[in-house]
């Protein structure tokens, strides 16, 4: 079969062939992924728009259930995930995020979540033939949930903000109750100037890594990064992969990584996870270099101090008071003698 190509004009998109040739995806899922990646960066993914794209198609149109099934397939493959938006502590909706490079860890976690739900209901596991590209390390659950999101099928399928003031008040009330319980369980009292969605429990798994990332992000961009369940889950993955270096790696990533990919993503957490082991190596190398430079300066200062102690400065010469007085007397006598000689010469001339 031959391929006929059109000349490149104004409307075309450059998409990596790796996602197009991903054999884990069905043809329908690949088509939806290509459509989403062809949009601009600030384009919002809406279910209604995806449904209307097949309204006049020659084949079978895709309804709401079909669109959700394809979205679920892309989430399992790691190309798409959801962020829960909040405004003033109240839930305002769900935002879909599409990536050209799959987040395999997030996809594997979503597949396990679907499998657990299906097993609890006695149903068949969805997408049984969709393999995992890697074997991820499971993230430990949070001791306290800062988002207070009820992970039920009803909550995960919510796409709209509360319609009435009663619903908004109930949602904000549940968040306040959860935050009060979390404040009682927390051991310390973190900075009150932090956003409300930030973790409060200083002993939680993601606390140190997230706070290091947030402080560095605030220093670089003058803004606090958005914190939600997805972000904290990825920080737990960072801790699982680099251990105690997680906080240092997160801080080094935002403050020192000036690669084009990091700058283009505004130092997103997803990009941090893609190369966290390499960033850990670079952070440790930078720490060693800084320590070596500090030791060199200390050694130089110590050497200079020892040299100054070994060769003390010569004391200033002291002058005796009697000698100074004699010098003054001699100069006075000399001036008196010269004055007498001058007077004698004048008297002789007059005679």
Residue, then its C-alpha position, 0 to 999 in steps of 0.5 A: x500500500x502506498x501513502x499519498x502525502x500533502x504538502x505541509x501548509x499552515x495546519x499540521x502537528x508534529x507528534x512523536x511516532x512512539x505514541x502512534x505506534x504504541x501497540x498497547x492502544x487500540x486504533x480508536x484510542x490512538x486516533x483520540x490521542x492524536x486528536x488531543x495531541x494536535x491541539x494547543x497547549x491551553x486547549x481544554x479536554x471536554x467530553x462534549x467536544x469528543x462526542x461531537x467529533x464523530x457526530x457526522x462520521x461515516x461509521x459508528x458514532x462514539x457516544x458518551x460511554x464509548x468516549x469514557x471507555x477510550x479515555x479509560x484506555x488512555x489513562x491505563x496506558x499513562x497518556x492521560x490523567x485527571x486533576x481535581x480543581x478546587x477554588x477556596x477549598x470547594x471542588x470545582x471540577x475535573x481537568x484532564x491532562x494529556x501527555x505525549x510521553x506516557x506516565x507508566x507509573x500513573x497508568x499502572x496505579x490506575x489499572x490496579x485501582x480499576x482491578x480493585x473496584x472490579x474485584x470488589x463488585x465481582x466483575x471482570x477486570x477491564x482491559x485484561x489484555x493491556x500489559x504493563x510496560x514496567x513493574x512499578x513500586x506501589x505507593x504507600x497510602x497517605x496517613x492523612x488525605x489533604x484533598x479529602x476526596x472520596x474515591x468512589x465511582x460516583x466521585x471519580x465520574x463527576x465532571x461538573x462543579x456543584x450546581x447549588x449553594x447547598x452542594x458547594x457548602x456541603x463540599x466545603x464543609x466536608x473539606x473543613x471537617x477533614x482538615x480539622x481531623x488532620x490538624x489534630x492528627x498532625x504532630x507539628x504545626x506547619x507554616x500557616x501561609x501555605x495553601x490550604x491544599x498542602x499536606x499538614x502531617x509532617x510525618x507523611x511520606x510525601x511531606x518533606x519532598x513536596x515542601x522542598x519542591x514547593x519552596x524551590x518552585x516558589x523561589x523560582x516562579x514567585x508562585x506556589x505550585x498546585x497541590x492535589x492527590x496526583x501530585x502527592x502520589x507522584x512525590x510518594x513515587x519519588x520517595x520510593x525511587x530515590x529514598x532519603x534523597x527525595x527532598x534534595x532531588x526535588x529542590x535541585x530539580x527546580x533550582x538547578x535544572x535548566x534543560x529545555x524540557x524542564x523549562x518548557x514544562x515549568x519544572x513539572x512533577x511528571x518531568x521530575x519523575x522521568x529522570x529522578x535517578x539521574x537528577x539524584x546523581x547530579x545533586x549528589x555531585x553538586x553537593x560534593x563539589x560544594x563541600x570540596x570548595x568549602x573545605x578548600x576555603x577553610x584549609x586556605x584560611x587555616x594555613x594563612x592563620x598558621x603562617x601569621x602565627x609563625x612569623x610575628x610582626x616586629x614591635x615598633x621602636x621606642x624612643x627615650x624621652x631623655x634623648x628627645x630632650x637633649x636633641x631639643x636643647x642642642x638645637x636651641x643652643x645652635x640657634x642662639x649661637x647663630x643669633x649672637x654671631x649675626x648680632x656681632x657682625x652687625x655691630x662691627x659693620x656699624x663701627 
